[in-house]
Amino acid sequence: MKKILSIFLIYIIFSSMFVNYISYAEDNKKAMPIVNSESVYMVNTDSETVIYEKNANKKISPASLVKIMTAILTIENIEDLQNTKIESKGYIYDEFVNINISNADIKRGEIITVEDLLYALVLQSAGEAASILADYVGQGDIDKFVSMMNDKAKELGAVNTSFKNPHGLDNKDQYTTAKDMYIISKYAMNNVMFNKIATTNRYEMKATNKHEKPRYVVHTNLMIDKNRGGKYYYSYARGIKTGTTDKAGRNLISTASKNGYNYMLITMGAPMYDSNGKKFSDNYAFIDGINLYNWAFDNFIFKKIVSKNAVVDEIKLKLSFKRNHILLSSKEDFYYLIDKNIDIDKIEKKIEKPNFIKAPIKVDDIIGKVVFYYEGNQLGEVDLISTEDISKNIILEWFNIIDTILSYSVVQIILIITIFYFIFLFVKKKNLKKYKRIK
């Protein structure tokens, strides 16, 4: 009976331990939202800290995210965007026959400014605008423009990207990654004109030879539109670009700012259909965006890991009567974006410095560095500097020279003496010749 009771008690204890572990795991999962998108890359742009990634280097179809590159190349290659007008060529539309593609109702032979084409391209994701611009910048050769797109991607470091067209229609050889799209989008958003376009909700295109009245294009990112966004409206969001095809799923690149914290988020491959092929009523790209931004704003803060001039370590000092060691301090403040629930004392530091230094030393001389780690991941590093001026003692220097010489082997000492002897003879002989010439 006692044996059975003991077994029962052990079972109860282990069961309760297991239940606590599961509960703890579930609590942690609540902090991190469910992410539906196939590939994600989220960066705090204040510090360039990647706070979340999922399949960030997986090659995936970009859909209309391609148009970010189309736009930036147009802006960089056409000087006067407002006054340069382009006539849309008829052949451009042949590619889109019987294809459901986003458009801005730009007609064959329509003469339209580059500026209006750019707004149609980025806001309404107009496919014909992409090809019209590519044809113009490529001097009548869209393939040439596509080569420019690939060259630019390589130049920026987006090495896992391949463009095959300027508009984003699916092509088996056209792909990118969430990380590469961050690289491209970050570059684009640093361009004042692109930034202005990509963060505009609604734009009025001017009347043309094919449209007697102005018409409007609107941004396809519902997160940034209070009037049209509904449950997807997110007041902290801005820009940038959506991209959707049946193959790619739903892609979204956006930014958000709150309380001085700024993020860029790339989500790609959010599902459009369930396992039975029925289209979801919800847009999971927008849902992922809202949930991830809320998670980031609620959980991450900048914490000061070390203060400027804080004493971090010391180092052995030679050739000084004044000190046998010197204190090392942090050259600057070091902040890191980190989960606010993490205990800062759990951050490890590794000091990298020589075994000793020799005087003279000047205050603020860089002596080494301190590298910070959390759970094996490097957070960053700060230079360590001297905290005072230390002069060199001549007597100690001579003792050091003698000590260094005595540390050599007998053969090395003989070799040094021999070298000095021949130098002495050479100098003496040279001076003797000079003396004879003077006489």
JOMO-V571421 format. One record per residue. PHI is phi in whole degrees, -180 to 180 (999 if undefined). OMEGA is omega in degrees with one decimal (none if undefined). Layout:
phi->PHI omega->OMEGA
phi->PHI omega->OMEGA
This chain:
phi->999 omega->179.3
phi->-62 omega->-180.0
phi->-63 omega->179.5
phi->-64 omega->179.2
phi->-64 omega->179.2
phi->-63 omega->179.1
phi->-61 omega->-179.6
phi->-64 omega->179.9
phi->-65 omega->177.7
phi->-60 omega->179.2
phi->-61 omega->-179.5
phi->-62 omega->-178.4
phi->-62 omega->-178.4
phi->-65 omega->178.9
phi->-64 omega->179.8
phi->-66 omega->176.3
phi->-61 omega->-178.4
phi->-65 omega->179.8
phi->-63 omega->178.8
phi->-63 omega->-179.3
phi->-64 omega->179.4
phi->-62 omega->-179.5
phi->-61 omega->179.2
phi->-63 omega->179.6
phi->-63 omega->-179.7
phi->-66 omega->177.6
phi->-61 omega->179.1
phi->-66 omega->-178.4
phi->-66 omega->-180.0
phi->-66 omega->-178.5
phi->-69 omega->-179.5
phi->-100 omega->-176.1
phi->-69 omega->171.7
phi->-66 omega->-179.4
phi->-112 omega->-177.0
phi->-85 omega->-176.0
phi->-66 omega->-177.4
phi->-72 omega->-175.0
phi->-139 omega->-175.3
phi->-141 omega->173.4
phi->-144 omega->-176.1
phi->-125 omega->-172.9
phi->-130 omega->167.5
phi->-78 omega->-172.3
phi->-80 omega->175.0
phi->-71 omega->-174.9
phi->-124 omega->-175.8
phi->58 omega->178.8
phi->-94 omega->175.4
phi->-82 omega->-177.2
phi->-100 omega->176.3
phi->-158 omega->173.0
phi->-148 omega->178.9
phi->-145 omega->-178.6
phi->50 omega->-171.4
phi->-66 omega->-179.5
phi->-107 omega->178.5
phi->-77 omega->179.0
phi->-74 omega->-172.3
phi->-146 omega->-179.0
phi->-70 omega->-175.5
phi->-84 omega->-172.4
phi->53 omega->-171.9
phi->-75 omega->172.5
phi->-61 omega->175.4
phi->-53 omega->-174.0
phi->-67 omega->174.0
phi->-63 omega->178.4
phi->-68 omega->177.4
phi->-58 omega->-178.5
phi->-67 omega->-174.9
phi->-67 omega->177.4
phi->-67 omega->176.5
phi->-63 omega->-178.9
phi->-62 omega->-177.0
phi->-79 omega->-175.2
phi->-111 omega->176.6
phi->-121 omega->-172.2
phi->-73 omega->-175.7
phi->-109 omega->-175.7
phi->-73 omega->-175.5
phi->-77 omega->-172.9
phi->-104 omega->176.7
phi->-78 omega->-179.4
phi->-114 omega->-178.1
phi->-124 omega->172.8
phi->-97 omega->-177.7
phi->-70 omega->-177.8
phi->-86 omega->-175.9
phi->-62 omega->-175.0
phi->-63 omega->-177.4
phi->-60 omega->-174.5
phi->-82 omega->-178.1
phi->-61 omega->-177.1
phi->-67 omega->-171.9
phi->-100 omega->-178.6
phi->-62 omega->178.7
phi->62 omega->176.7
phi->-118 omega->177.2
phi->-81 omega->-176.5
phi->-132 omega->177.6
phi->-60 omega->-178.5
phi->-151 omega->177.5
phi->-120 omega->179.0
phi->56 omega->174.0
phi->-85 omega->-170.1
phi->-95 omega->175.0
phi->-57 omega->179.5
phi->78 omega->179.0
phi->-74 omega->178.6
phi->-102 omega->-169.2
phi->-144 omega->-178.6
phi->-73 omega->177.1
phi->-62 omega->179.5
phi->-58 omega->179.5
phi->-65 omega->177.1
phi->-62 omega->179.9
phi->-66 omega->177.7
phi->-65 omega->177.0
phi->-64 omega->-178.8
phi->-65 omega->-172.4
phi->-83 omega->-176.4
phi->-74 omega->-174.3
phi->-94 omega->176.6
phi->59 omega->-175.3
phi->-70 omega->-178.8
phi->-67 omega->-179.8
phi->-67 omega->177.4
phi->-64 omega->178.9
phi->-61 omega->-177.5
phi->-71 omega->177.1
phi->-62 omega->179.5
phi->-67 omega->-180.0
phi->-63 omega->178.5
phi->-63 omega->-177.6
phi->-71 omega->-178.9
phi->-68 omega->178.7
phi->-82 omega->177.5
phi->56 omega->177.4
phi->86 omega->-176.8
phi->-131 omega->-178.9
phi->-65 omega->177.8
phi->-61 omega->176.7
phi->-64 omega->178.0
phi->-63 omega->178.8
phi->-61 omega->176.0
phi->-62 omega->176.4
phi->-63 omega->178.0
phi->-62 omega->-179.4
phi->-68 omega->177.3
phi->-63 omega->179.5
phi->-66 omega->178.5
phi->-60 omega->178.5
phi->-64 omega->179.2
phi->-60 omega->-178.5
phi->-80 omega->-178.2
phi->98 omega->176.5
phi->-85 omega->-167.7
phi->-82 omega->179.8
phi->-106 omega->-177.4
phi->-122 omega->175.4
phi->-136 omega->177.7
phi->-100 omega->177.1
phi->-126 omega->175.9
phi->-155 omega->-176.3
phi->-91 omega->-172.2
phi->-112 omega->175.2
phi->101 omega->173.6
phi->-59 omega->-173.7
phi->-59 omega->175.1
phi->-147 omega->-174.6
phi->-60 omega->-179.3
phi->-101 omega->176.9
phi->-106 omega->-176.8
phi->-156 omega->174.7
phi->-157 omega->175.6
phi->-131 omega->177.8
phi->-62 omega->179.7
phi->-66 omega->178.6
phi->-63 omega->179.6
phi->-67 omega->173.6
phi->-66 omega->179.5
phi->-58 omega->-178.7
phi->-67 omega->-177.0
phi->-69 omega->177.4
phi->-60 omega->177.7
phi->-61 omega->-178.3
phi->-63 omega->-177.1
phi->-71 omega->174.1
phi->-79 omega->174.6
phi->-87 omega->-173.2
phi->-58 omega->-176.8
phi->-68 omega->179.7
phi->-62 omega->-179.7
phi->-57 omega->179.8
phi->-62 omega->-179.1
phi->-65 omega->-172.3
phi->-67 omega->-178.9
phi->-107 omega->177.1
phi->-92 omega->-179.2
phi->-80 omega->-169.9
phi->-148 omega->-176.1
phi->-139 omega->179.0
phi->-97 omega->175.6
phi->-81 omega->-176.3
phi->-73 omega->176.0
phi->-63 omega->-178.2
phi->-134 omega->177.6
phi->-68 omega->179.7
phi->-112 omega->178.2
phi->-133 omega->-176.0
phi->-68 omega->-178.7
phi->-115 omega->174.6
phi->-61 omega->175.8
phi->-136 omega->-174.7
phi->-108 omega->166.8
phi->-119 omega->-177.2
phi->-127 omega->-177.7
phi->-70 omega->-179.6
phi->-81 omega->176.3
phi->-86 omega->-177.1
phi->-68 omega->179.3
phi->-64 omega->-174.7
phi->-103 omega->-176.3
phi->-118 omega->-176.9
phi->-66 omega->-176.2
phi->-76 omega->-175.4
phi->-103 omega->-169.3
phi->-70 omega->-178.3
phi->59 omega->-177.9
phi->-70 omega->179.5
phi->-91 omega->-179.3
phi->-66 omega->-179.0
phi->-135 omega->-167.7
phi->-63 omega->-177.3
phi->-90 omega->-173.6
phi->-86 omega->174.2
phi->-142 omega->174.2
phi->53 omega->-6.6
phi->-116 omega->-173.8
phi->-160 omega->171.5
phi->-106 omega->176.0
phi->-160 omega->-174.6
phi->-141 omega->165.6
phi->-145 omega->178.6
phi->-61 omega->-179.6
phi->-75 omega->-175.0
phi->-78 omega->-169.2
phi->79 omega->-179.7
phi->-101 omega->177.8
phi->-113 omega->-180.0
phi->-151 omega->171.0
phi->-120 omega->-177.1
phi->-146 omega->171.8
phi->-129 omega->175.7
phi->-151 omega->-178.9
phi->-134 omega->179.1
phi->-156 omega->175.8
phi->52 omega->176.8
phi->85 omega->178.0
phi->-104 omega->-174.8
phi->-127 omega->-177.7
phi->-133 omega->165.8
phi->-121 omega->-175.6
phi->-129 omega->174.2
phi->-112 omega->172.9
phi->-121 omega->-176.9
phi->-135 omega->175.5
phi->76 omega->172.8
phi->-66 omega->-172.6
phi->-68 omega->176.6
phi->-107 omega->-174.0
phi->-130 omega->175.6
phi->-83 omega->-175.4
phi->-65 omega->178.8
phi->-96 omega->179.1
phi->84 omega->178.5
phi->-87 omega->-176.6
phi->-72 omega->177.5
phi->-68 omega->175.6
phi->-77 omega->-179.7
phi->-90 omega->173.4
phi->-97 omega->-173.4
phi->-75 omega->174.1
phi->-67 omega->178.1
phi->-68 omega->-179.9
phi->-63 omega->176.8
phi->-60 omega->-179.2
phi->-60 omega->-179.7
phi->-62 omega->-177.7
phi->-64 omega->-178.9
phi->-71 omega->176.6
phi->-64 omega->178.8
phi->-61 omega->177.9
phi->-60 omega->-178.8
phi->-66 omega->-178.5
phi->-65 omega->-177.5
phi->-80 omega->-169.0
phi->-114 omega->-173.0
phi->-112 omega->176.5
phi->-139 omega->173.6
phi->-84 omega->176.5
phi->-114 omega->176.8
phi->-79 omega->-178.8
phi->-86 omega->177.1
phi->-150 omega->-179.4
phi->-95 omega->175.9
phi->-60 omega->178.9
phi->71 omega->175.4
phi->-71 omega->179.0
phi->-70 omega->-175.4
phi->-110 omega->-175.0
phi->-162 omega->174.2
phi->-139 omega->-179.1
phi->-143 omega->179.6
phi->-67 omega->-175.9
phi->-121 omega->177.5
phi->-117 omega->176.7
phi->70 omega->175.7
phi->-139 omega->173.0
phi->-80 omega->-174.2
phi->-71 omega->-175.9
phi->-141 omega->169.0
phi->-109 omega->173.5
phi->-156 omega->179.2
phi->-140 omega->-179.8
phi->-80 omega->178.1
phi->-115 omega->-178.7
phi->-123 omega->179.7
phi->-73 omega->-179.3
phi->-70 omega->-176.1
phi->-155 omega->171.7
phi->-65 omega->174.7
phi->-129 omega->176.0
phi->-106 omega->175.3
phi->-143 omega->176.8
phi->-76 omega->-171.5
phi->-148 omega->176.9
phi->-57 omega->-174.7
phi->-65 omega->179.9
phi->-86 omega->-179.2
phi->-78 omega->176.3
phi->-74 omega->-176.5
phi->-62 omega->179.6
phi->-68 omega->179.0
phi->-83 omega->176.6
phi->-79 omega->-177.5
phi->-90 omega->177.0
phi->-129 omega->178.2
phi->-121 omega->-178.7
phi->-91 omega->175.3
phi->-115 omega->-176.0
phi->-157 omega->174.3
phi->-71 omega->179.6
phi->-68 omega->177.8
phi->-161 omega->173.3
phi->-132 omega->-179.5
phi->-114 omega->173.3
phi->-67 omega->8.5
phi->-84 omega->178.3
phi->-129 omega->175.8
phi->-103 omega->176.0
phi->-58 omega->-179.5
phi->77 omega->171.0
phi->-62 omega->178.3
phi->-79 omega->-175.2
phi->-107 omega->-177.6
phi->-169 omega->177.7
phi->-154 omega->173.7
phi->-115 omega->-179.2
phi->-111 omega->-176.2
phi->-103 omega->-179.1
phi->-133 omega->170.1
phi->-136 omega->-178.6
phi->51 omega->176.4
phi->85 omega->-179.8
phi->-98 omega->-179.4
phi->-74 omega->179.4
phi->-92 omega->-177.2
phi->162 omega->-177.8
phi->-149 omega->179.6
phi->-137 omega->177.0
phi->-67 omega->173.5
phi->-105 omega->-175.4
phi->-123 omega->177.3
phi->-71 omega->-175.3
phi->-101 omega->-178.8
phi->-159 omega->174.2
phi->-85 omega->176.6
phi->-131 omega->179.5
phi->-87 omega->-179.2
phi->-91 omega->176.3
phi->-96 omega->-174.4
phi->-63 omega->-178.3
phi->-61 omega->179.4
phi->-65 omega->178.3
phi->-66 omega->178.5
phi->-65 omega->176.3
phi->-60 omega->179.2
phi->-66 omega->178.1
phi->-63 omega->179.5
phi->-62 omega->179.8
phi->-62 omega->178.6
phi->-66 omega->179.2
phi->-63 omega->-178.8
phi->-67 omega->179.5
phi->-78 omega->177.5
phi->-74 omega->175.3
phi->-76 omega->-179.8
phi->-59 omega->-179.8
phi->-61 omega->180.0
phi->-65 omega->179.7
phi->-64 omega->179.4
phi->-60 omega->179.6
phi->-63 omega->178.8
phi->-63 omega->179.9
phi->-62 omega->179.7
phi->-61 omega->179.4
phi->-62 omega->179.6
phi->-64 omega->-179.6
phi->-65 omega->179.1
phi->-67 omega->175.7
phi->-63 omega->178.7
phi->-61 omega->-179.2
phi->-65 omega->-180.0
phi->-63 omega->-179.7
phi->-65 omega->-179.7
phi->-63 omega->179.9
phi->-63 omega->179.9
phi->-65 omega->180.0
phi->-68 omega->179.7
phi->-66 omega->177.4
phi->-61 omega->179.7
phi->-64 omega->-179.5
phi->-66 omega->-179.5
phi->-65 omega->178.6
phi->-64 omega->-179.8
phi->-67 omega->179.1
phi->-66 omega->none
